[in-house]
Amino acid sequence: VKSSRQLGSWKLTLKCQGLVVYPTSVEDVSKAVLFSTANSLHLATVGGGHATSGSSSTHGGLCIDLSKMRIVTVDVEKKTVTAQGGALWEHVDAELAKYGLGAVGGTVNHTGIGGLTLGGGYGYLSPRYGLTIDNLLSVELVLANGKIVTASETENKDLFWAVRGAGAAFGVVTSFTYQAHDQNNDVWGGMLVFPPPLLAEVMAFANTILEGPQGDKVMLVGFGAPPPAHQPVIMAIVFYNGSEEEGKAFYEPLLKLGPLANMTTVMPFSSANSMLNPAMFAGLRRTMKGTQCPPRSTKAS
Ligand SMILES: Cc1cc2nc3c(=O)[nH]c(=O)nc-3n(C[C@H](O)[C@H](O)[C@H](O)COP(=O)(O)OP(=O)(O)OC[C@H]3O[C@@H](n4cnc5c(N)ncnc54)[C@H](O)[C@@H]3O)c2cc1C
């Protein structure tokens, strides 16, 4: 595989030599794993391909690319969702939205459910329901010996414990089942852009979110120099899981600061997970730090 990308005046070239397989079933995955162990090939699993460490690629080894395993099914009665290991959050969000449900997924919906879940995972619903792994009910995975197993609180309990945080090291997960939650209401949010001199005020407001009751609001803060002006600015992404009136009332101190741009709007929850997509396209260089995850107001069932 060879690809190159223009980034400003730099031409980046990525060369990855090795084998890539695109399984369509758990049995295919098992065969691929056995092939790699039989031939002593370094093995890498590709979910959504968003790893920043390069852990989903290999030079000279075998890539198991799960992009042809993206089927998502919802159990409306139990309010659970099962997705194949190569699904992206946009697939899960779209399917759940049909039933007025939502899951604790990522804030950029082209991220894979695989890497995000196996590393912990947080999103706009985390203040209410915890991390993605707090909502994980079971996984189906292929172990290094090719065996296909299920891990949950009742089956292979130790493996289930290990998978929730270090999962990528224990096997290829071919299916994830999560607890979903009622999400019938639209949400309010979007990006507010502030000039650098307002940094202290913006951060002071962000800190007040931690002091009040948790559950419905999330604020992400970033810095950048976006087009057309390419001048440094503060970008505050605000989210409120409720009506526009409630959202505007809660964020009033921030809105009163006089943002340079206000892109907030009412949207379905599934769209909230895409509002950062335009700023998070592939190939862009950025630094990200984890946000805090405040105590949950409701325990995930
Ligand atoms: C633009 C962007 C936005 C992000 N936003 C968030 C966010 O809101 N919340 C959050 O928690 N994180 C977020 N992240 C971090 C993200 O969760 C991690 O980068 C994650 O590892 C990406 O998972 P992936 O499946 O897309 O990546 P991949 O590169 O495919 O995989 C990452 C790692 O997981 C392994 N893996 C993937 N799928 C499987 C599987 N099915 N079975 C076994 N191993 C597997 C891979 O081998 C690799 O080691 C974001 C990252 C980016 C680039």
The ligand as a Gaussian input file, in Angstrom:
#p B3LYP/6-31G(d) Opt

LIG

0 1
 C      -10.512000      12.651000      14.856000
 C      -10.513000      11.822000      16.102000
 C      -11.508000      12.030000      17.065000
 C      -11.545000      11.268000      18.229000
 N      -12.556000      11.478000      19.145000
 C      -12.635000      10.683000      20.237000
 C      -13.723000      10.805000      21.164000
 O      -14.595000      11.648000      21.032000
 N      -13.767000       9.955000      22.214000
 C      -12.813000       8.999000      22.413000
 O      -12.920000       8.243000      23.381000
 N      -11.767000       8.863000      21.558000
 C      -11.662000       9.676000      20.492000
 N      -10.606000       9.550000      19.623000
 C       -9.558000       8.577000      19.920000
 C       -9.962000       7.229000      19.305000
 O      -10.896000       6.609000      20.143000
 C       -8.714000       6.320000      19.155000
 O       -7.811000       6.907000      18.259000
 C       -9.131000       4.938000      18.689000
 O       -8.049000       4.059000      18.851000
 C       -9.568000       4.926000      17.231000
 O      -10.181000       3.709000      16.938000
 P      -10.297000       3.207000      15.432000
 O      -10.965000       1.878000      15.437000
 O      -10.858000       4.275000      14.572000
 O       -8.756000       3.097000      15.036000
 P       -7.823000       1.912000      14.541000
 O       -6.581000       2.611000      14.102000
 O       -8.487000       1.055000      13.538000
 O       -7.596000       1.064000      15.851000
 C       -6.984000       1.575000      17.027000
 C       -6.416000       0.401000      17.837000
 O       -7.467000      -0.490000      18.187000
 C       -7.267000      -1.776000      17.550000
 N       -8.577000      -2.228000      17.067000
 C       -9.482000      -1.518000      16.341000
 N      -10.575000      -2.248000      16.123000
 C      -10.358000      -3.451000      16.723000
 C      -11.130000      -4.638000      16.853000
 N      -12.360000      -4.735000      16.319000
 N      -10.592000      -5.683000      17.530000
 C       -9.343000      -5.593000      18.080000
 N       -8.576000      -4.498000      18.001000
 C       -9.090000      -3.435000      17.319000
 C       -6.266000      -1.547000      16.427000
 O       -5.514000      -2.700000      16.141000
 C       -5.403000      -0.433000      17.031000
 O       -4.474000      -0.983000      17.935000
 C      -10.546000      10.288000      18.457000
 C       -9.528000      10.099000      17.497000
 C       -9.512000      10.847000      16.336000
 C       -8.424000      10.628000      15.324000

